């Protein structure tokens, strides 16, 4: 122990940066997972996780700008950006899927084929 009885607390660095910034880290993780999961889930995961990443990224940026923390401002921005990318990718995939289904359902050839298959199923 130093002279005078002063002792630095373990786990608390000098010049503490305030609170942590968990929303920033979670935003980045959700944004990345949303980008990667958008294609295999037909865009649904991209939209859902992307929106959550955007909300948490904004929350993380606000914590930094309001001085509640100095930690992970860049990570919060990365979460915000990946959230936007995931949401856009997911929305585009969903829109293409809906357009494709609408196009196929309006095609006379497809409708005839569906009717033919239904008749085959009804025959003994």
QUIQUIKA-V36761 format. One line per field, one symbol per residue. phi: phi as a letter, one per 30 degrees, with the letter a starting at -180 (. if undefined). psi: psi as a letter, one per 40 degrees, with the letter a starting at -180 (. if undefined). burial: + if it has 24 or more other C-alpha atoms within 12 Angstrom, else -. A space follows every 10 residues. Layout:
# QUIQUIKA-V36761
phi->???
psi->???
burial->???
This chain:
# QUIQUIKA-V36761
phi->.ddjidbddd ibddiedidd beeddddddd ddddddcddd chjddddddd dddddddddd ddddddidac cidddddddd dddddddded dddddddddd dddddcdddd dddddddddd dddd
psi->hiieehhhhh egiifieaia gddddddddd ddddddedde ffeddddddd dddddddddd dddddeedie hfdddddddd dddddddddd dddddddddd dddddehddd dddddddddd ddi.
burial->---------- ---------- ++++++++++ +++++++++- -+++++++++ ++++++++++ ++++----++ +++-++++++ ++++++++++ +-++------ ---------- ---------- ----
